Amino acid sequence: MTPFLSAADYFAAKLAYETDPTDLAAERASGTAPLVIDTRSAASWSQGRIPGAVHIPNSELEARIGDFASTTDAAIVVYCWGPGCNGSTRGALILASMGYTNVRELIGGFEYWAREGFATVSDDGRGRRAPDPLTAPLPPTA
């Protein structure tokens, strides 16, 4: 049986539709930040989120996306809790089905964003965890 895609085509497509926390942070630092959408529940959003993200649970995505993305070619990254959550996959599918052509999923979600030591914000304020050595390189020690 011949596969529909070659391995190279598969991995190229995967990279076109996914981003990771480090790459998203680099985009944001360069000033080319996409619209970042948190698809989780209100309770999860309150507990912590990526600064500047917009909270649109999947059940509201179709009705509210137009408030934040004026064109269907807007750069959008969706995320949910972490690797054990498919809310970002569902959100990306909703947007792609609506005709949005530049949608990516944040692999690792909010969990890996926080574990890699990037800034977070919650209803209690801003914070930053020390990078988890299993997910991000530690700074050199003197």
PLY file of the C-alpha trace (Angstrom):
ply
format ascii 1.0
element vertex 142
property float x
property float y
property float z
element edge 141
property int vertex1
property int vertex2
end_header
0.00 0.00 0.00
1.38 3.40 -0.99
0.96 6.16 1.61
-0.98 9.26 0.62
1.93 11.47 1.68
5.64 10.90 1.77
7.30 11.19 5.16
8.77 14.54 4.10
5.34 15.84 3.02
3.78 14.65 6.28
6.38 16.35 8.49
6.33 19.55 6.42
2.54 19.70 6.78
2.80 19.01 10.51
5.22 21.92 10.95
2.94 24.19 8.92
0.05 23.57 11.32
1.85 23.38 14.66
4.13 25.58 16.69
5.85 25.04 20.00
6.26 27.38 22.98
9.79 28.44 22.07
8.85 29.31 18.49
5.71 31.17 19.61
7.74 33.15 22.15
10.26 34.04 19.41
7.43 35.22 17.12
6.02 37.36 19.90
9.45 38.84 20.66
9.98 39.70 16.99
6.75 41.68 16.84
5.01 39.27 14.46
2.77 37.79 17.11
-0.25 35.86 15.89
-3.62 36.06 17.57
-3.34 33.55 20.44
-6.60 31.89 21.51
-7.07 29.93 24.73
-9.86 27.39 24.17
-10.09 26.18 27.79
-12.79 26.68 30.40
-13.22 29.89 32.39
-11.80 28.19 35.49
-8.64 27.14 33.64
-8.28 30.62 32.11
-8.50 32.18 35.59
-5.85 29.81 36.91
-3.28 30.82 34.29
-2.84 31.79 30.65
-0.39 33.13 28.11
-0.15 36.93 28.42
-2.05 38.64 25.62
-4.08 35.54 24.77
-7.80 35.84 24.09
-10.18 33.50 25.89
-12.65 31.91 23.49
-13.87 28.46 24.53
-14.56 26.20 21.55
-18.31 26.39 22.16
-18.11 30.16 21.45
-15.44 30.14 18.73
-17.70 30.37 15.67
-19.72 33.22 17.16
-16.79 35.26 18.53
-13.79 34.77 16.22
-14.86 37.69 14.02
-14.40 40.03 16.99
-10.66 39.27 16.96
-9.71 38.12 13.45
-10.99 40.42 10.72
-9.83 38.22 7.82
-9.67 34.48 7.23
-5.92 34.70 6.53
-5.15 36.12 10.00
-2.33 34.29 11.80
-3.90 32.38 14.69
-2.47 29.99 17.30
-4.85 28.00 19.48
-3.97 26.25 22.72
-5.52 24.26 25.51
-4.16 22.81 28.73
-1.42 20.46 27.51
-0.56 17.31 25.61
-3.40 15.40 27.27
-6.01 17.88 26.00
-7.36 18.04 22.46
-9.23 21.34 22.87
-6.69 23.14 20.69
-7.07 20.51 17.96
-10.84 20.98 18.09
-10.44 24.77 17.99
-8.09 24.59 15.01
-10.53 22.30 13.21
-13.42 24.69 13.86
-11.43 27.62 12.48
-10.12 25.69 9.47
-13.66 24.50 8.71
-14.77 28.14 8.78
-12.17 28.97 6.13
-9.35 30.32 8.31
-6.18 29.39 6.43
-3.37 30.38 8.79
-4.25 28.44 11.94
-1.70 26.58 14.05
-1.91 24.53 17.20
0.45 25.17 20.13
1.88 21.74 20.90
2.28 21.22 24.62
-0.32 23.90 25.30
-0.29 26.10 28.38
1.44 23.40 30.41
4.59 23.43 28.33
4.48 27.21 27.90
4.70 27.48 31.70
7.15 24.57 32.10
9.56 26.19 29.66
9.68 29.25 31.92
7.73 31.74 29.81
5.66 34.44 31.52
2.11 33.59 32.51
-0.73 35.61 33.92
-3.63 34.55 36.14
-6.41 36.36 37.92
-3.85 36.80 40.74
-1.26 38.51 38.51
1.83 37.80 36.40
4.28 35.04 37.13
7.02 32.89 35.70
8.10 29.41 36.72
11.70 28.34 36.67
12.29 26.31 33.49
11.76 22.58 33.94
15.04 20.90 32.98
13.08 18.20 31.17
11.56 20.76 28.80
14.03 23.64 28.50
17.75 24.11 28.94
18.78 25.52 32.28
20.99 28.60 32.45
24.66 27.83 33.00
25.83 27.75 36.59
28.85 29.72 37.70
0 1
1 2
2 3
3 4
4 5
5 6
6 7
7 8
8 9
9 10
10 11
11 12
12 13
13 14
14 15
15 16
16 17
17 18
18 19
19 20
20 21
21 22
22 23
23 24
24 25
25 26
26 27
27 28
28 29
29 30
30 31
31 32
32 33
33 34
34 35
35 36
36 37
37 38
38 39
39 40
40 41
41 42
42 43
43 44
44 45
45 46
46 47
47 48
48 49
49 50
50 51
51 52
52 53
53 54
54 55
55 56
56 57
57 58
58 59
59 60
60 61
61 62
62 63
63 64
64 65
65 66
66 67
67 68
68 69
69 70
70 71
71 72
72 73
73 74
74 75
75 76
76 77
77 78
78 79
79 80
80 81
81 82
82 83
83 84
84 85
85 86
86 87
87 88
88 89
89 90
90 91
91 92
92 93
93 94
94 95
95 96
96 97
97 98
98 99
99 100
100 101
101 102
102 103
103 104
104 105
105 106
106 107
107 108
108 109
109 110
110 111
111 112
112 113
113 114
114 115
115 116
116 117
117 118
118 119
119 120
120 121
121 122
122 123
123 124
124 125
125 126
126 127
127 128
128 129
129 130
130 131
131 132
132 133
133 134
134 135
135 136
136 137
137 138
138 139
139 140
140 141
